Amino acid sequence: QVQVVESGGGLVQAGGSLRLSCEASDSILNFNYVAWYRQAPGKEREFVAGITNTGDTNAADAVKGRFTISRNNADDTVDLQMNNLKPEDTAVYYCKAALRRTYWGQGTQVTVSS
């Protein structure tokens, strides 16, 4: 059973930065597509950013220009660099990895204080 694990969440002030990492028990870089989602309290889970195994990326309008998704070959992770964080970015952030089927991590909490 493949396991997907997120790390890097925490508490940060508005305007600050965090870097989330997603890794898998079977090399995250083997997956066709890896994406980050987030879910704020009382809201539905929403797409944040995604990257294909060829390096093509896409991101939600709400985070464009602030968040960057990338493949980290050295560490075998897919990272989400989050800059200029806002209180509305507060959520549990989940990693989704797709290869014949979809795997989700348990999530990591990101809290942005005003």
C-alpha positions as CSV (number, residue, x, y, z in Angstrom):
1,Q,0.0,0.0,0.0
2,V,1.4,3.3,-1.1
3,Q,1.6,6.0,1.6
4,V,1.7,9.7,0.9
5,V,2.9,12.0,3.7
6,E,2.9,15.8,3.9
7,S,5.2,17.9,6.1
8,G,6.2,21.5,6.7
9,G,3.0,23.0,8.0
10,G,3.0,25.3,11.0
11,L,2.0,28.8,12.3
12,V,3.2,31.9,10.5
13,Q,2.4,35.5,10.5
14,A,0.7,37.2,7.5
15,G,3.3,38.0,4.9
16,G,5.5,35.1,5.9
17,S,6.5,31.9,4.1
18,L,6.3,28.2,4.5
19,R,7.5,25.3,2.4
20,L,5.4,22.1,2.3
21,S,6.8,18.8,1.2
22,C,5.0,15.7,-0.1
23,E,6.7,12.3,-0.2
24,A,5.6,8.8,-0.9
25,S,6.6,5.4,0.2
26,D,7.2,4.5,-3.4
27,S,9.0,7.6,-4.7
28,I,6.7,10.6,-5.3
29,L,8.6,11.3,-8.5
30,N,7.1,8.1,-10.1
31,F,3.6,9.5,-10.0
32,N,2.1,11.0,-13.2
33,Y,0.5,13.9,-11.4
34,V,0.9,15.3,-7.9
35,A,-1.2,18.1,-6.6
36,W,-1.8,20.1,-3.4
37,Y,-5.3,20.8,-2.1
38,R,-6.5,22.6,1.0
39,Q,-9.5,22.6,3.2
40,A,-10.4,25.4,5.5
41,P,-12.9,24.9,8.4
42,G,-16.4,24.7,7.2
43,K,-15.4,24.8,3.5
44,E,-14.9,22.2,0.8
45,R,-11.5,20.9,-0.2
46,E,-10.1,23.0,-3.0
47,F,-7.3,22.7,-5.6
48,V,-4.2,24.7,-4.9
49,A,-1.5,23.6,-7.4
50,G,-0.4,20.6,-9.4
51,I,2.5,19.3,-11.4
52,T,2.9,16.6,-14.0
53,N,5.8,14.2,-14.3
54,T,7.1,16.3,-17.2
55,G,7.1,19.4,-15.0
56,D,4.0,21.2,-16.3
57,T,2.3,23.1,-13.5
58,N,-1.0,24.8,-12.9
59,A,-2.3,26.7,-9.9
60,A,-5.5,28.2,-8.6
61,D,-6.0,31.9,-9.2
62,A,-6.1,32.6,-5.5
63,V,-2.4,31.5,-5.1
64,K,-0.9,32.5,-8.4
65,G,2.2,34.6,-8.0
66,R,2.5,33.6,-4.3
67,F,2.7,29.8,-4.3
68,T,5.0,27.6,-6.4
69,I,4.9,23.9,-6.9
70,S,8.1,22.0,-7.9
71,R,9.6,18.6,-8.1
72,N,12.6,18.2,-5.8
73,N,14.7,15.4,-7.3
74,A,17.4,15.5,-4.6
75,D,14.9,14.9,-1.8
76,D,12.4,12.9,-3.8
77,T,9.6,15.2,-2.8
78,V,7.1,17.5,-4.4
79,D,7.2,20.9,-2.7
80,L,4.8,23.8,-2.3
81,Q,6.6,27.1,-1.6
82,M,4.2,29.5,-0.1
83,N,5.1,33.2,0.1
84,N,3.2,36.3,1.2
85,L,0.8,34.1,3.2
86,K,-2.5,35.5,4.1
87,P,-5.0,34.6,6.9
88,E,-7.3,33.2,4.3
89,D,-4.6,30.6,3.4
90,T,-5.2,29.0,6.7
91,A,-6.3,25.4,6.1
92,V,-5.2,21.8,6.2
93,Y,-3.1,21.1,3.1
94,Y,-3.3,17.8,1.5
95,C,-1.1,16.1,-1.1
96,K,-2.7,14.0,-3.9
97,A,-0.6,11.7,-6.0
98,A,-2.0,9.9,-9.1
99,L,-0.7,6.8,-10.8
100,R,-3.4,4.4,-12.0
101,R,-5.2,5.4,-8.9
102,T,-5.2,8.3,-6.5
103,Y,-3.5,8.5,-3.1
104,W,-4.1,11.1,-0.5
105,G,-2.0,12.1,2.5
106,Q,-3.3,12.9,5.9
107,G,-2.7,16.6,5.6
108,T,-0.6,19.2,7.4
109,Q,-2.0,22.2,9.2
110,V,-1.1,25.7,8.0
111,T,-2.2,28.6,10.2
112,V,-1.6,32.2,9.1
113,S,-2.1,34.8,11.8
114,S,-3.1,38.4,11.1
